[in-house]
Structure formats: C-alpha cells, structure tokens
C-alpha cells in the first residue's frame, strides 16, 4: 500500500503520530489537512537518511532498537508489508523462541567453520559485556560477519548462546513491550497504523518507505525464501 492509500484508512489520532515524527507543530490540523500534508511530504518520509534519523537518532535504548528491528522484519516479510496486531505479536514471540531453540541445538552450526564461529562469538561476548552494542561495535560485527560468512540470523544465534537474546538471561519480549514498540515505530513515521481498513485494523510499512527500511535493517530475504534455501 502506498502512503496515499494508507492515510485514507487512518483516523486523526494516528495521522498525527506520523506528523509528529518529522514536524514540531503544536497545533495539529484536522484529518483532511493531515492526510494532504503527509502525502505532500512522502519524499521526506521515504528518504533513507531521514528514516535513519527517525529510527536511530532519537535516544532509543539498545533493547528498543532490537525489538523494533524484529517488528520491521516481520512486516517486511509479510505480504504487502501488512499485518494485524495479533499476528505481528505472535510472529515476533515465535521468532525469539525459534532462535533460542536453534541456539541450543548442536547441529545448528554444523556447516559453519568452527574457528570462525569461536572468533565471532568471542568478539560478540566482549561487545555485550555492558548488555548493549554501540554503533561502532555494530559496524565492526557487521564487517566481521561478512568476512567470516555469517548471516544476521547467525548473529542472534550466537547472542542466544551467550544468554543475551533477545534480552539478558534470554528473556523474551512481552506482549506489552511489543505493543509499546509498535507505538514508537508509528511516532517515528515508519510504521502506519490503518485503523479504518474495511477488512480490519492493520500495521503496515508503505511502499515508499520499504526500500529505506530494508537497507537500514539489513533485511536479507523473506521467511519463505529462507525456508526454500
């Protein structure tokens, strides 16, 4: 769904969340004007640099950044980047459980180089000593994954082996935390909540914004494509 279509399915309250992501206006316009303004500003909303600023330069915690990535990838993996609330919550929790289960399976890294795995795990362990990963550490780990032939999913598996996925002590995110992060993603103008769709309320990433989000999250392939691989 493109931005022009998405805003037609949104009431004033949710339109204002998008406006607040890039404007400082204290007096908010009505629904009609809000829709027109968001449509006219679609190039700004879709600009990768602006998306990066809205997503990552707002003082979000390390845990919030991890959870927002899971939510964004769940939407990017869905048909038309659209999911209802119950489904997106279920998918995120199931994904976290799957990573934890896989990390405890001795066959998980059967086809990976053992020495390379030890190297990555050691570097990750040092980075996670303070239970978070800085931007510099994130960039270093990304380059190391590329060099050693590991995927972002492998990163999560190593993190789980260290007992720090998705949070310390391998604690899962709660439904309440997921709902709150969905609100934060709306406030950052990346996820739109279409509460007036004829088939029911849904969360979505508009087509214009998808390209920038994929680039920033390092989204590799859909779950279906991963399964086929």
C-alpha positions in Angstrom: 0.0 0.0 0.0 1.4 3.4 -0.9 1.2 6.4 1.5 -1.7 8.0 -0.3 -3.8 4.9 0.2 -2.6 4.3 3.8 -3.6 7.7 5.1 -7.2 7.2 3.8 -7.5 4.3 6.3 -6.3 6.3 9.3 -8.1 8.5 11.8 -6.8 11.8 13.0 -5.1 10.4 16.1 -2.9 8.0 14.1 -2.2 10.6 11.4 -0.9 12.9 14.0 1.6 10.3 15.2 3.1 10.3 11.7 3.2 14.1 11.5 4.9 14.2 14.9 7.7 12.1 13.6 9.1 14.9 11.4 7.3 18.2 12.5 7.3 20.3 15.6 3.8 21.8 15.2 2.0 22.1 18.5 -1.4 22.8 16.8 -2.4 19.7 14.8 -4.6 20.0 11.6 -7.8 18.1 11.0 -7.9 14.7 9.3 -8.2 16.1 5.7 -5.3 18.5 6.1 -3.2 15.9 7.9 -3.7 13.5 5.0 -2.8 16.1 2.4 0.3 17.1 4.4 1.6 13.6 4.8 1.1 12.9 1.1 2.9 16.1 0.1 5.8 15.1 2.5 6.1 11.5 1.2 9.6 12.1 -0.3 10.9 13.3 3.1 9.3 10.3 4.8 10.9 7.9 2.3 14.3 9.4 2.3 16.8 6.8 3.8 18.8 9.4 5.7 15.6 10.8 7.3 14.4 7.3 8.1 17.8 6.5 9.8 17.5 9.7 11.8 13.9 9.0 12.9 14.7 5.3 13.8 18.1 5.5 15.4 19.0 9.1 16.4 16.2 9.5 18.9 17.9 8.2 22.0 16.3 4.7 21.8 17.6 2.0 24.2 19.5 -1.0 22.9 16.6 -3.3 23.7 14.1 -1.0 21.9 16.3 -1.0 18.8 16.4 -4.8 18.8 12.7 -5.1 19.2 11.9 -2.5 16.5 14.1 -4.5 14.1 12.2 -7.7 14.8 8.9 -5.8 14.2 10.1 -4.2 11.0 11.4 -7.5 9.6 8.1 -9.2 10.5 6.3 -6.6 8.4 8.8 -6.7 5.6 8.4 -10.5 5.5 4.6 -10.2 5.2 2.6 -9.9 2.0 2.4 -6.2 1.2 4.3 -5.5 4.4 1.0 -5.6 6.3 0.0 -7.5 9.4 -2.7 -7.3 12.1 -1.7 -6.8 15.7 -2.3 -10.4 16.9 -0.2 -11.8 14.1 2.7 -9.5 14.4 2.9 -10.1 18.2 2.7 -13.8 17.6 5.4 -13.8 14.9 7.9 -11.8 17.0 7.5 -14.1 20.0 7.7 -17.2 17.8 10.8 -15.9 16.2 12.5 -15.2 19.5 11.6 -18.7 20.7 12.9 -20.3 17.5 16.3 -18.6 17.9 16.6 -19.8 21.4 15.7 -23.3 20.4 18.1 -23.4 17.5 20.9 -21.9 19.6 20.8 -24.9 21.9 20.9 -27.4 19.1 24.5 -28.7 18.5 23.6 -29.2 14.8 22.9 -25.6 14.2 26.4 -24.6 13.1 27.2 -28.0 11.6 28.0 -26.5 8.2 29.9 -23.4 9.5 33.6 -23.1 10.2 34.2 -23.8 13.9 37.1 -21.5 14.3 35.2 -18.7 12.6 32.3 -19.3 15.0 34.6 -19.1 18.0 36.1 -15.8 16.7 32.7 -14.2 16.2 31.3 -15.4 19.5 34.4 -14.0 21.4 34.1 -10.6 19.7 30.3 -10.5 20.4 30.8 -11.5 24.0 33.2 -8.6 24.5 30.7 -6.2 22.8 27.9 -7.4 25.1 29.7 -7.1 28.4 27.6 -4.0 29.1 24.4 -5.7 27.7 24.3 -3.4 24.7 26.1 -2.9 21.3 27.3 0.6 20.3 27.2 1.8 16.8 31.0 1.3 16.4 30.6 -2.3 17.7 27.6 -2.9 15.4 29.6 -1.8 12.4 32.6 -4.0 13.4 30.3 -7.0 13.9 28.7 -6.4 10.5 32.1 -6.4 8.8 33.2 -9.4 10.7 30.0 -11.4 9.7 30.7 -10.5 6.1 34.3 -11.6 6.4 33.5 -14.9 8.2 30.4 -15.8 6.2 27.8 -15.4 8.9 24.3 -14.0 8.5 22.4 -11.6 10.8 20.4 -14.7 11.9 23.6 -16.4 12.9 24.4 -13.3 15.0 21.2 -13.8 17.0 22.1 -17.5 17.5 25.5 -16.6 18.9 23.8 -13.9 21.1 21.4 -16.6 22.4 24.3 -18.9 23.1 25.8 -16.2 25.3 22.5 -15.9 27.2 21.7 -12.4 26.0 18.9 -12.9 23.4 16.7 -11.0 23.0 17.4 -9.7 26.5 19.8 -10.7 29.3 19.1 -14.2 30.7 17.4 -14.9 27.3 14.2 -13.3 28.5 11.5 -13.0 25.8 9.8 -9.7 25.0 6.3 -9.4 26.4 3.1 -8.6 24.5 3.0 -5.2 26.3 6.6 -4.4 25.3 5.8 -5.3 21.6 2.7 -3.1 21.6 4.6 -0.2 23.0 7.3 -0.6 20.4 4.7 -0.6 17.7 3.5 2.8 19.0 7.1 4.0 19.0 7.6 3.0 15.3 4.4 5.0 14.5 5.9 8.0 16.3 9.0 7.6 14.1 6.9 7.7 11.0 8.0 4.3 9.7 5.0 2.1 10.6 1.5 3.3 9.8 -1.5 2.0 11.8 -4.5 1.9 9.5 -7.4 1.6 12.0 -10.2 2.2 9.5 -9.5 -0.5 6.9 -12.6 -2.3 5.7 -11.1 -5.7 6.5 -9.9 -4.7 9.9 -7.1 -2.7 11.5 -3.5 -3.4 10.3 0.0 -2.2 10.7 2.0 -1.6 7.5 5.1 -0.1 6.1 4.2 2.0 3.0 5.9 1.0 -0.3 7.7 4.3 -0.5 9.4 3.7 2.9 10.1 0.0 2.5 13.3 0.4 0.4 15.0 2.6 3.1 13.9 0.3 5.9 15.2 -2.8 4.2 18.6 -1.1 3.7 18.8 0.1 7.3 17.7 -3.2 8.9 19.9 -5.4 6.7 16.8 -7.4 5.7 18.2 -10.3 3.7 15.3 -12.4 2.4 11.7 -13.4 3.3 11.0 -16.3 5.6 9.5 -18.2 2.7 12.7 -17.7 0.6 14.8 -18.6 3.6 12.9 -21.9 4.1 13.3 -22.8 0.4 17.0 -22.1 0.7 
